């Protein structure tokens, strides 16, 4: 399903795509340390406990709803113009929290931000599939994930420090997207649709879409992200329960997770030269399970930082593996639809996470909730190992 590009990808285009990818991690992590302060600022708002957490997760439902549509539009009408428009909307909507006078106003801005994120992530992933092939694509996906997580370290630490000043201050960081906008306009090019050797999507004859395989990738993406998001959505509140109330502590914790994730993401390309996609999933899920188990026993900052770092090690392998699966499965002409569906599944997991975890926290506490997450990840690891065993070579022929 892959096609060979005619020429090497320009460095300026590669760097621009890497920088654009950091916008997606900024979307959530930059405001995570501010959640308790936002709750306090709008304490009179009905259902403030849930709504304050939705400041982090509301963009996800809009990503989940509109990413498949954006992917289909990108397949049909092209990538670049949609991506440039999305970056502009991202900057305006993200910074709207600086002026919002109510929690409803904050949430409206976050909803518009979600629309932009869905387009940026879907089109960005499709462009990686358009311009990179085979092992080069695996390496670039790992590098992209690493840059995303490194950006997350800087953004979340900045968010924590700014949240110490004011809950509004972190929203100003979204304005950095305006600096990226000229680079996107100058250096990104529309993939060529030739039907022969062009790097872009092939148009013309109808192409069957691999619904069954892509659906399995979507389910995996949903579960991993729903489980993972119990950290950014709930960790600031868990820290307060442990007596660690400064927002910057949450920033350092999520920063440690992102740093560890970047470290393993950089090794993703090399790992994939030796291991299958399912084997990488088994390793990543096992690491995440170990991290959540350690988190359930954490009682001080040092243990908590170590636990979230272990989760990050697994996440750094899981995320590029998810998108690599989607790109590999879809024909070029439907690549945008595939990345849109997977992006939708990932962010649906983000949205569902606090809704599902909040009642569990009320009954079992934070430590009990994180232990249940660990058990779920162990079950997913066992399932991955079972798939590996079933697909082992039989009588010299690989299944």
C-alpha positions as CSV (number, residue, x, y, z in Angstrom):
1,X,0.0,0.0,0.0
2,X,3.0,2.3,0.2
3,X,4.4,4.2,-2.7
4,X,7.9,5.4,-3.3
5,X,8.5,9.2,-3.2
6,X,10.3,10.7,-6.2
7,X,12.7,12.8,-4.1
8,X,14.0,13.2,-0.6
9,X,11.8,15.2,1.8
10,X,13.2,18.7,2.3
11,X,14.6,19.4,5.8
12,X,12.5,22.5,6.2
13,X,9.3,20.5,5.6
14,X,10.5,17.8,8.1
15,X,11.2,20.4,10.8
16,X,7.9,22.2,10.2
17,X,5.9,18.9,10.6
18,X,7.9,18.2,13.8
19,X,7.1,21.6,15.3
20,X,3.4,21.4,14.3
21,X,3.2,18.0,16.1
22,X,4.1,19.7,19.4
23,X,0.8,21.7,19.3
24,X,-1.2,18.6,20.1
25,X,0.7,17.9,23.3
26,X,0.4,21.6,24.3
27,X,-3.3,21.4,24.0
28,X,-3.9,19.5,27.2
29,X,-0.7,19.6,29.3
30,X,-0.3,23.4,29.4
31,X,-3.5,23.8,31.4
32,X,-3.5,20.7,33.5
33,X,-1.7,22.3,36.5
34,X,-4.3,25.1,36.5
35,X,-7.3,22.8,37.0
36,X,-7.7,23.1,40.8
37,X,-7.3,26.9,40.5
38,X,-9.9,27.1,37.7
39,X,-12.3,25.1,39.9
40,X,-11.7,27.5,42.8
41,X,-12.2,30.6,40.5
42,X,-15.6,29.4,39.4
43,X,-16.6,27.6,42.6
44,X,-20.2,28.9,42.4
45,X,-20.8,27.2,39.0
46,X,-23.1,24.2,39.3
47,X,-21.2,20.8,38.8
48,X,-17.9,22.7,39.0
49,X,-16.0,19.5,40.0
50,X,-16.8,17.8,36.7
51,X,-16.8,20.9,34.5
52,X,-13.4,22.1,35.8
53,X,-11.9,18.7,34.7
54,X,-13.6,19.1,31.3
55,X,-11.5,22.2,30.7
56,X,-8.7,19.6,30.0
57,X,-10.8,17.0,28.2
58,X,-13.6,18.9,26.4
59,X,-11.4,19.4,23.3
60,X,-11.2,15.6,23.0
61,X,-14.9,15.1,22.2
62,X,-14.7,17.7,19.4
63,X,-11.6,16.0,18.1
64,X,-13.4,12.6,18.3
65,X,-16.4,14.0,16.5
66,X,-14.8,15.9,13.7
67,X,-11.4,14.3,13.0
68,X,-12.9,11.6,10.7
69,X,-14.7,14.3,8.7
70,X,-11.5,16.4,8.4
71,X,-9.6,13.3,7.3
72,X,-12.1,12.6,4.5
73,X,-12.0,16.3,3.4
74,X,-8.2,16.2,3.4
75,X,-8.3,13.1,1.1
76,X,-10.7,14.8,-1.2
77,X,-9.6,18.4,-1.3
78,X,-6.0,18.4,-0.1
79,X,-4.0,18.8,3.1
80,X,-2.2,22.2,3.3
81,X,-5.0,24.8,3.3
82,X,-7.0,22.9,5.9
83,X,-3.9,22.6,8.1
84,X,-3.0,26.3,7.9
85,X,-6.5,27.3,8.8
86,X,-6.5,24.8,11.7
87,X,-3.3,26.3,13.1
88,X,-4.9,29.8,13.0
89,X,-8.0,28.6,14.8
90,X,-5.8,26.8,17.4
91,X,-4.0,30.0,18.3
92,X,-7.2,32.1,18.7
93,X,-9.3,29.5,20.5
94,X,-6.4,28.4,22.8
95,X,-5.7,31.9,24.0
96,X,-9.4,32.7,24.6
97,X,-9.1,31.6,28.2
98,X,-7.2,34.8,28.9
99,X,-10.4,36.8,28.4
100,X,-13.1,34.3,29.4
101,X,-15.3,35.6,32.3
102,X,-17.1,32.4,33.0
103,X,-16.4,28.7,33.1
104,X,-18.8,28.4,30.1
105,X,-16.7,30.8,28.2
106,X,-13.6,28.8,28.9
107,X,-15.3,25.6,27.8
108,X,-16.5,27.2,24.5
109,X,-12.9,28.2,23.7
110,X,-11.8,24.7,24.5
111,X,-14.4,23.3,22.2
112,X,-13.1,25.4,19.3
113,X,-9.6,24.3,20.2
114,X,-10.7,20.7,19.8
115,X,-11.8,21.3,16.2
116,X,-8.4,22.7,15.4
117,X,-6.5,19.9,17.2
118,X,-8.5,17.3,15.3
119,X,-7.5,18.8,12.0
120,X,-3.8,19.3,12.9
121,X,-3.3,15.8,14.2
122,X,-5.2,14.1,11.4
123,X,-3.6,16.0,8.6
124,X,-0.2,15.9,10.1
125,X,-0.3,12.1,10.4
126,X,-1.6,11.8,6.9
127,X,1.3,14.0,5.6
128,X,3.8,11.7,7.3
129,X,2.3,8.8,5.4
130,X,2.4,10.7,2.2
131,X,6.0,11.7,2.3
132,X,7.8,8.8,4.2
133,X,8.0,5.1,3.5
134,X,9.0,2.0,5.4
135,X,11.7,2.2,8.0
136,X,12.2,5.9,7.3
137,X,8.6,6.5,8.2
138,X,9.0,4.5,11.4
139,X,12.0,6.5,12.4
140,X,10.2,9.8,11.6
141,X,7.2,8.8,13.6
142,X,9.4,8.0,16.6
143,X,11.2,11.3,16.2
144,X,7.9,13.1,15.9
145,X,6.6,11.5,19.1
146,X,9.9,12.4,20.9
147,X,9.7,16.0,19.8
148,X,6.0,16.1,20.9
149,X,6.9,14.8,24.3
150,X,10.0,17.0,24.7
151,X,7.7,19.9,23.8
152,X,5.3,18.6,26.4
153,X,8.1,18.8,29.1
154,X,8.7,22.4,28.3
155,X,5.0,23.3,28.0
156,X,3.8,21.5,31.1
157,X,6.6,22.9,33.3
158,X,5.9,26.4,31.9
159,X,2.2,25.7,32.6
160,X,2.9,24.8,36.2
161,X,5.1,27.8,36.8
162,X,2.6,30.2,35.1
163,X,-0.2,28.6,37.1
164,X,1.6,29.6,40.2
165,X,1.1,33.2,39.1
166,X,-2.5,32.9,37.7
167,X,-4.7,30.2,36.3
168,X,-5.2,32.4,33.2
169,X,-1.5,32.8,32.4
170,X,-0.9,29.3,30.8
171,X,-3.5,30.1,28.1
172,X,-1.1,32.7,26.7
173,X,1.2,30.0,25.6
174,X,-1.2,28.9,22.8
175,X,-0.3,32.1,21.0
176,X,3.0,30.4,20.0
177,X,1.0,28.8,17.2
178,X,1.1,32.1,15.4
179,X,4.9,31.8,15.1
180,X,4.5,28.3,13.5
181,X,1.9,29.6,11.0
182,X,4.3,31.3,8.6
183,X,6.5,28.2,8.4
184,X,3.5,26.0,7.6
185,X,2.5,28.4,4.8
186,X,6.1,28.6,3.4
187,X,7.5,25.1,3.7
188,X,4.6,22.6,3.6
189,X,3.6,21.5,0.1
190,X,0.6,19.7,-1.1
191,X,1.4,16.1,-1.8
192,X,1.3,15.3,-5.5
193,X,-1.5,13.0,-6.7
194,X,-0.2,11.2,-9.7
195,X,-1.4,7.7,-9.4
196,X,2.1,6.4,-10.1
197,X,5.0,7.5,-8.0
198,X,3.8,10.6,-6.4
199,X,4.0,11.0,-2.6
200,X,0.5,12.0,-2.1
201,X,-2.9,10.3,-2.0
202,X,-3.9,8.5,-5.2
203,X,-7.3,9.7,-6.6
204,X,-9.4,8.1,-9.2
205,X,-10.6,4.5,-8.8
206,X,-12.5,3.5,-5.7
207,X,-10.2,2.0,-3.1
208,X,-11.5,-0.5,-0.5
209,X,-11.1,0.7,3.0
210,X,-9.8,-1.9,5.6
211,X,-12.5,-1.4,8.1
212,X,-11.8,-4.5,10.2
213,X,-8.1,-3.8,10.7
214,X,-8.5,-0.1,11.3
215,X,-11.3,-0.7,13.8
216,X,-9.0,-2.9,15.8
217,X,-6.4,-0.1,15.8
218,X,-9.1,2.3,16.9
219,X,-10.1,0.2,19.8
220,X,-6.5,-0.2,20.9
221,X,-6.0,3.6,20.6
222,X,-9.2,4.3,22.6
223,X,-8.3,2.0,25.5
224,X,-4.7,3.1,25.8
225,X,-5.7,6.8,25.8
226,X,-8.6,6.4,28.2
227,X,-6.4,4.6,30.7
228,X,-3.5,7.0,30.3
229,X,-5.5,10.2,30.7
230,X,-6.2,9.3,34.3
231,X,-2.8,10.9,34.9
232,X,-3.2,14.4,33.4
233,X,-6.9,14.6,34.3
234,X,-6.6,13.4,37.9
235,X,-3.0,13.8,39.0
236,X,-3.3,17.4,40.2
237,X,-6.1,16.4,42.5
238,X,-4.2,13.2,43.7
239,X,-1.2,15.5,44.5
240,X,-3.4,17.7,46.7
241,X,-4.6,14.6,48.5
242,X,-0.9,13.8,49.2
243,X,-0.3,17.3,50.5
244,X,1.6,18.5,47.4
245,X,-0.5,21.5,46.6
246,X,1.7,23.7,44.4
247,X,0.6,23.5,40.7
248,X,4.2,23.4,39.7
249,X,4.5,20.0,41.3
250,X,1.9,18.6,38.8
251,X,3.9,20.3,36.1
252,X,7.1,18.6,37.0
253,X,5.3,15.2,37.3
254,X,3.7,15.4,33.9
255,X,7.0,16.7,32.6
256,X,8.8,13.6,33.9
257,X,6.3,11.5,32.0
258,X,6.9,13.3,28.8
259,X,10.7,13.2,29.1
260,X,10.6,9.4,29.6
261,X,8.2,9.1,26.7
262,X,10.5,11.0,24.4
263,X,13.4,8.7,25.4
264,X,11.7,5.6,24.2
265,X,10.0,7.2,21.2
266,X,13.5,8.0,19.8
267,X,14.2,4.2,19.9
268,X,10.9,3.3,18.2
269,X,12.3,3.1,14.6
270,X,15.2,0.8,15.6
271,X,12.9,-1.3,17.7
272,X,10.5,-1.8,14.8
273,X,13.3,-3.2,12.6
274,X,13.5,-6.1,15.0
275,X,10.0,-6.5,16.4
276,X,6.5,-6.6,15.0
277,X,3.8,-4.0,15.8
278,X,2.1,-6.5,18.2
279,X,5.3,-7.1,20.0
280,X,5.9,-3.4,20.5
281,X,2.4,-3.1,21.9
282,X,3.1,-5.9,24.4
283,X,6.2,-4.1,25.6
284,X,4.6,-0.7,25.9
285,X,1.5,-2.0,27.7
286,X,3.6,-3.9,30.2
287,X,5.7,-0.8,31.0
288,X,2.5,1.3,31.5
289,X,1.0,-1.4,33.7
290,X,4.2,-1.4,35.9
291,X,4.1,2.4,36.1
292,X,0.4,2.5,37.2
293,X,1.0,-0.2,39.8
294,X,3.8,1.9,41.3
295,X,1.6,5.0,41.1
296,X,-1.0,3.3,43.2
297,X,1.5,2.8,46.0
298,X,3.1,6.3,45.8
299,X,2.9,8.4,48.9
300,X,5.6,11.0,48.3
301,X,6.9,13.1,45.3
302,X,9.9,10.9,44.5
303,X,7.9,7.7,44.2
304,X,5.2,9.5,42.2
305,X,7.7,11.0,39.7
306,X,9.3,7.6,39.2
307,X,5.9,5.9,38.6
308,X,4.7,8.4,36.0
309,X,8.1,8.2,34.3
310,X,7.7,4.4,33.9
311,X,4.2,5.1,32.4
312,X,5.9,7.5,30.0
313,X,8.4,4.9,28.9
314,X,5.5,2.7,27.7
315,X,3.5,5.6,26.2
316,X,6.5,6.6,24.1
317,X,6.4,3.3,22.2
318,X,2.6,3.0,22.1
319,X,1.7,6.3,20.5
320,X,3.9,6.1,17.3
321,X,3.0,2.4,17.1
322,X,-0.7,3.3,16.9
323,X,-0.3,5.8,14.2
324,X,2.2,3.6,12.3
325,X,-0.4,0.9,12.3
326,X,-3.1,3.2,10.8
327,X,-0.8,4.5,8.1
328,X,0.4,1.1,7.2
329,X,-3.0,-0.4,6.9
330,X,-4.7,2.3,4.7
331,X,-4.2,2.8,1.0
332,X,-2.8,6.3,0.2
333,X,-6.2,7.4,-1.2
334,X,-7.9,6.8,2.2
335,X,-5.0,7.6,4.5
336,X,-6.6,10.8,5.8
337,X,-9.8,8.8,6.7
338,X,-7.7,6.2,8.6
339,X,-5.7,8.7,10.6
340,X,-8.9,10.7,11.3
341,X,-10.6,7.6,12.7
342,X,-7.6,6.7,14.9
343,X,-7.2,10.3,16.0
344,X,-10.9,10.3,16.9
345,X,-10.6,7.1,18.9
346,X,-7.6,8.5,20.8
347,X,-9.4,11.7,21.9
348,X,-12.6,9.9,22.6
349,X,-10.5,8.0,25.2
350,X,-9.3,11.4,26.6
351,X,-12.9,12.6,26.9
352,X,-14.3,9.4,28.5
353,X,-11.5,9.1,31.0
354,X,-12.5,11.6,33.7
355,X,-16.2,10.7,33.3
356,X,-15.4,7.0,33.9
357,X,-12.7,7.4,36.5
358,X,-14.5,10.0,38.7
359,X,-17.1,7.6,40.1
360,X,-14.3,5.0,40.6
361,X,-12.2,7.5,42.5
362,X,-15.2,8.3,44.7
363,X,-15.5,4.7,45.7
364,X,-11.9,3.4,45.6
365,X,-9.8,6.5,46.0
366,X,-6.9,7.5,43.7
367,X,-4.7,4.6,44.7
368,X,-7.4,2.0,44.1
369,X,-8.3,3.6,40.7
370,X,-4.7,3.5,39.6
371,X,-4.4,-0.2,40.6
372,X,-7.5,-1.0,38.5
373,X,-5.9,0.8,35.5
374,X,-2.8,-1.3,36.1
375,X,-4.8,-4.5,36.0
376,X,-6.5,-3.5,32.8
377,X,-3.2,-2.9,31.2
378,X,-1.9,-6.2,32.4
379,X,-5.0,-7.9,30.7
380,X,-4.2,-6.0,27.4
381,X,-0.5,-7.1,27.7
382,X,-1.6,-10.7,28.0
383,X,-3.9,-10.3,25.0
384,X,-1.0,-9.0,23.0
385,X,1.2,-11.9,24.0
386,X,-1.6,-14.3,23.1
387,X,-1.7,-12.8,19.6
388,X,2.1,-13.1,19.3
389,X,1.9,-16.8,20.3
390,X,-0.9,-17.5,17.8
391,X,1.0,-15.8,15.0
392,X,4.3,-17.7,15.5
393,X,5.7,-19.5,12.5
394,X,4.1,-22.9,11.9
395,X,6.1,-25.5,10.0
396,X,8.5,-22.9,8.7
397,X,5.8,-20.6,7.3
398,X,4.8,-17.4,9.1
399,X,1.1,-17.0,9.6
